[in-house]
Amino acid sequence: MSEQPTFLTKEGQKKLEEELHHLQTVRRQEVAERLHAAMEEGDIDENAEYDDAKNEQAFVEGRILTLENMLKNAVIIDEKPVHHDEVTLGAVVTIVEDNNSPEEYHVVGAAEADPTQGKISNESPLGKALLGRRVGDSVQVSAPAGLLTFRIAAIR
């Protein structure tokens, strides 16, 4: 597995730890019970339930390994950046596109990015464009709708 750092907020770290705990203590047991029940049905060569349970087991074990690796390589983001004059990981940035309403985004690591919740990855096109920029700067981002220009209105 990759030894790349996983940038997380304290909240993101907690969520991943909770997911890992759930997979290890609850989901593993549920899948094991499904496998056991499917095996008791007889011939496993033509047993769709057994095949499905084995696939689920592989998914659960893969996700456990991924989470363990992410947490092992976690780098906790300082959510109160020392400098509010420059966009860094953990910053909350208010941007404005043309005459549209301002939008606020929390720049986080890829593992906890969720644009629907206002959390964008530092690896996303917008996140990359914002990093290192200051209030008043404009950034351009290539999107399916074309080249978009955003002005940084505030950083906190």
C-alpha positions as CSV (number, residue, x, y, z in Angstrom):
1,M,0.0,0.0,0.0
2,S,1.0,3.6,-0.5
3,E,3.0,5.4,2.1
4,Q,1.6,8.8,0.9
5,P,0.4,11.1,3.7
6,T,-3.3,11.2,4.3
7,F,-4.3,14.8,5.3
8,L,-7.2,14.7,7.8
9,T,-8.9,17.1,10.1
10,K,-9.5,15.9,13.7
11,E,-13.1,15.3,12.7
12,G,-12.1,13.3,9.6
13,Q,-9.7,11.2,11.6
14,K,-12.4,10.4,14.1
15,K,-14.9,9.4,11.3
16,L,-12.3,7.1,9.7
17,E,-11.5,5.5,13.1
18,E,-15.2,5.0,13.7
19,E,-15.7,3.4,10.3
20,L,-12.7,1.1,10.8
21,H,-14.0,0.0,14.2
22,H,-17.5,-0.7,12.8
23,L,-16.0,-2.8,9.9
24,Q,-13.8,-4.7,12.3
25,T,-16.3,-5.4,15.0
26,V,-19.7,-5.5,13.2
27,R,-19.4,-6.0,9.4
28,R,-16.8,-8.7,9.7
29,Q,-19.1,-10.7,12.0
30,E,-22.1,-10.1,9.7
31,V,-20.2,-11.3,6.6
32,A,-18.8,-14.3,8.5
33,E,-22.4,-15.3,9.5
34,R,-23.5,-14.9,5.9
35,L,-20.7,-17.1,4.7
36,H,-21.4,-19.7,7.3
37,A,-25.1,-19.8,6.4
38,A,-24.4,-20.1,2.7
39,M,-21.9,-22.9,3.3
40,E,-24.6,-24.8,5.2
41,E,-26.9,-24.7,2.2
42,G,-24.7,-27.3,0.5
43,D,-22.8,-27.2,-2.8
44,I,-20.9,-23.9,-2.8
45,D,-20.0,-24.2,-6.5
46,E,-23.4,-23.1,-7.6
47,N,-24.4,-21.0,-4.6
48,A,-25.0,-17.3,-5.5
49,E,-25.4,-16.3,-1.8
50,Y,-22.0,-17.8,-1.1
51,D,-20.4,-16.0,-4.0
52,D,-22.0,-12.7,-3.0
53,A,-20.9,-13.1,0.6
54,K,-17.3,-13.8,-0.5
55,N,-17.4,-10.7,-2.7
56,E,-18.7,-8.7,0.3
57,Q,-16.0,-10.2,2.5
58,A,-13.3,-9.1,0.0
59,F,-14.7,-5.6,-0.1
60,V,-14.9,-5.3,3.7
61,E,-11.3,-6.6,4.2
62,G,-10.0,-4.3,1.4
63,R,-11.7,-1.3,3.0
64,I,-10.2,-2.2,6.4
65,L,-6.7,-2.3,4.9
66,T,-7.3,1.0,3.2
67,L,-8.5,2.7,6.4
68,E,-5.6,1.2,8.4
69,N,-3.1,2.5,5.9
70,M,-4.8,6.0,5.8
71,L,-4.8,6.3,9.5
72,K,-1.2,5.0,9.8
73,N,-0.1,7.8,7.4
74,A,-2.4,10.4,8.8
75,V,-1.2,14.0,9.0
76,I,-3.6,16.1,11.0
77,I,-4.5,19.4,9.4
78,D,-4.3,22.5,11.6
79,E,-7.8,23.8,11.3
80,K,-6.9,27.2,12.7
81,P,-4.2,28.3,10.2
82,V,-1.6,30.6,11.7
83,H,-1.9,32.9,8.7
84,H,-5.3,34.0,7.5
85,D,-3.7,35.8,4.6
86,E,-3.0,32.7,2.5
87,V,-5.0,29.6,1.6
88,T,-3.6,26.5,3.3
89,L,-4.9,23.1,4.2
90,G,-7.6,23.5,6.8
91,A,-8.5,27.0,5.7
92,V,-12.1,28.0,5.1
93,V,-12.2,30.1,1.9
94,T,-15.0,32.3,0.6
95,I,-14.9,32.6,-3.2
96,V,-17.0,34.6,-5.7
97,E,-17.6,33.8,-9.3
98,D,-18.6,36.9,-11.4
99,N,-21.8,38.3,-9.8
100,N,-22.9,35.1,-8.2
101,S,-23.4,34.6,-4.5
102,P,-20.3,33.9,-2.4
103,E,-19.5,30.2,-1.8
104,E,-17.5,28.9,1.2
105,Y,-15.3,25.9,1.1
106,H,-13.2,24.1,3.7
107,V,-9.9,22.9,2.1
108,V,-9.3,19.3,3.4
109,G,-7.4,16.2,2.3
110,A,-8.8,13.9,-0.4
111,A,-9.9,11.3,2.2
112,E,-12.6,13.5,3.7
113,A,-13.5,15.7,0.7
114,D,-17.3,16.1,0.3
115,P,-18.3,19.0,-2.0
116,T,-21.9,18.6,-1.0
117,Q,-20.8,19.6,2.6
118,G,-18.5,22.4,1.4
119,K,-15.3,20.3,1.8
120,I,-13.0,20.3,-1.2
121,S,-9.8,18.3,-1.6
122,N,-6.5,20.0,-1.8
123,E,-6.0,17.7,-4.8
124,S,-9.1,18.9,-6.7
125,P,-8.7,21.4,-9.5
126,L,-10.2,24.2,-7.3
127,G,-8.3,23.2,-4.2
128,K,-5.0,23.2,-6.1
129,A,-5.8,26.6,-7.6
130,L,-6.6,28.1,-4.2
131,L,-3.6,26.8,-2.2
132,G,-1.1,29.6,-1.6
133,R,-3.3,32.3,-2.8
134,R,-4.4,35.4,-0.9
135,V,-7.6,37.5,-0.4
136,G,-8.3,39.4,-3.6
137,D,-6.5,36.9,-5.9
138,S,-8.3,35.4,-8.8
139,V,-7.9,31.8,-9.8
140,Q,-9.0,30.0,-12.9
141,V,-10.2,26.5,-12.9
142,S,-11.0,24.3,-15.9
143,A,-14.4,22.7,-15.6
144,P,-16.8,20.8,-17.9
145,A,-18.6,24.2,-18.4
146,G,-15.3,25.8,-19.5
147,L,-12.8,28.0,-17.8
148,L,-14.2,29.4,-14.5
149,T,-12.7,32.4,-12.7
150,F,-13.1,32.8,-8.9
151,R,-12.0,35.7,-6.7
152,I,-11.0,34.9,-3.1
153,A,-13.1,37.1,-0.9
154,A,-12.1,35.8,2.6
155,I,-9.9,33.3,4.3
156,R,-10.4,32.0,7.8
